[in-house]
């Protein structure tokens, strides 16, 4: 914004409902939203390319949050390519409330990362998405469960819910997610998990 000559102060606040350092890009999404807000409030009218350049200086996940669309992210977050739009489905997010050290998770990881997968041009059904994801994986999931054993318990509890077709950990943890056929099924599973584990942060609903 300094490059655009817009240096006026702007008081603003953000309502955050996500756990801090939960591995699902909450802080990065806040930064992307603030960047869009200032662009409009100061009438900068920056191009998307210029906004993405600024976003890269704010954090590795900020550019993809700025795009706000299904995207494949590579490198440290600077290499972005469009990905096929996901079919309607439900999702449950669960965080056990324990912080996970990303450096420690990477330190405990053994072996090579999974090879780069070829992304299809589109999805004909949710079953196609799940089949594709089951062929992939999260190379950080196993070491994260060693660093923070409750992550493994969360994954098992999500996978055990009626209607869950896939349960995985997000990023380096500690938040885990489950995919369901419908938003209603996801909300029902979230209610059961919240009742069983009041100390956990739980959300369930549909993807926009």
Helices and strands as residue ranges (DSSP letters): H 26-41, H 48-58, H 62-67, E 71-74, E 79-82, E 90-95, H 102-108, H 126-134, H 141-147, H 150-159, E 164-169, E 176-180, H 183-196, E 201-206
